[in-house]
Amino acid sequence: MKIATFNINGVKARIETLLSWLDSAQPDVVLCQEIKSVDEAFPSEPFEDRGYRVETHGQKGFNGVAILSKLPLEDVSRGLPGDDSDEQARWIEATVIGDHTAVRLCGLYLPNGNPAPGPKYDYKLAWMERLHTRAKALLAEEMPALMAGDYNVIPQAEDAANPKAWEGDALYLPQTRAAFRRVLNEGFTEAFRACTQGPGHYSFWDYQANSWERNNGIRIDHFLLSPQAADLLQDCWIEKDVRAMTKPSDHVPVWIDLAA
């Protein structure tokens, strides 16, 4: 089962790029972030024409997450538990039925948090605490589960081409990285680092200051796997070349291959 997470930075702005990528890459499942569309306006038809089931949790102009799946989906839910007043569309869950086993998928778009300190950073940390709570509940279910998407977290210095430039940024503050580690320490595996070590691996390059041309990137798109999912992990990789496509997102897809 090949699953990709991809912050597409606007489904309407990026539709042709996204469809071209789907046609060539052929993922079984895609977890999309920043669809920037309400559910009823999401252009489902071209995805359905390609054999994908479409589940969205959208919001006008901002945020928004979706699941595209060629495999059956069950028990879809929307919104990260823990704060009924949170109206931002940043979390979607479903169980995907693979050839060998079912996997619980959680697609997320974690808040950016800038400027920090401030209310946006407070919201980010509170959201990460809710994520921690949901992560523990997933572990208690003892089934293959994953939480994947744009975490807006640079876990370590080696995950940035120029880490000093990110000091003081909400993506790299010690409190942010500690909150990310708390989830890992419950028993989750960060899939990319289970497969690849060392610096120089990025999933985001800003549109500004020739970041792509200079390879001034950061790695902020992650797969976190429960122990049962980690046992199924065959590979995890970053599809860097997508950043060079016509009208690209500032993120690229990150993939895992599960024996599911």
Helices and strands as residue ranges (DSSP letters): E 2-7, H 15-25, E 29-33, G 39-41, H 45-49, E 53-57, E 65-69, E 73-78, E 91-97, E 102-109, H 119-141, E 145-150, G 157-159, G 163-166, H 174-185, E 189-190, H 191-195, E 221-225, H 227-230, E 233-238, G 240-244, E 254-258
